[in-house]
Each structure stands twice: as structure tokens, then as C-alpha cells.
Amino acid sequence: VPDRLDSFNHEDFKTEFSKLVSHDRAKLVALNLRKAKFISLPSIKYLSAIADEVHSRGGKFALVGTPEKLKRQFDIFASLESMSVFRSISEWQETV
């Protein structure tokens, strides 16, 4: 994810990310947010919907390297029930 996921690049990101996770074989999806500083509300809602979709087919969705500020935003504007949040890549790798 780029440092900003906003109205200028949301649709491009959505198109590319959907190609990666829309098929039924995507059972483990991890999104590296280490460089992200800002994620817009539409992007947060989109990622939450993708997490719900992956979870509904028995998969797992993880936000990896998530800054605390972004974790709070996800918690406020979307449900964290369908996703796991990890502060670092190594923390996530321990669970895989």
C-alpha cells in the first residue's frame, strides 16, 4: 500500500487489489500497511468488505505492519471482526 490511499488512487488500488483477492482460492490475504500514513474512509470500507468476503469463504485477512493510528481508524469506521491486525511482519509470520 502506498503512503496515502485516498480519492486520487482509491479506484486504481481497488481494481488491482480486487484482481488478487476476488477468486475463491484467495484464502490467506495479508496487506502490508507499514508505509501507509493515510487511508481514506472509502478505502477502509472497501478493505473491510474484502475482509468479510475472504472470511465468509473460510479464509483469513490480515493487516500487517499497521500503525496504531490506522488501527484505530479501522476500529472506528469498520469492523475488525473479519480481520487480524499485526504491528509487524514478524508478528504476522509467527501466526502463519
ABEGO torsion letter per residue (X at the ends): XBABBBAAAAAAAAAAAAAAAABAABABBBBBAAABABBBAAAAAAAAAAAAAAAAAGBBBBBBGBBAAAAAAAAAABBAAABBBBABAAAAAAAX
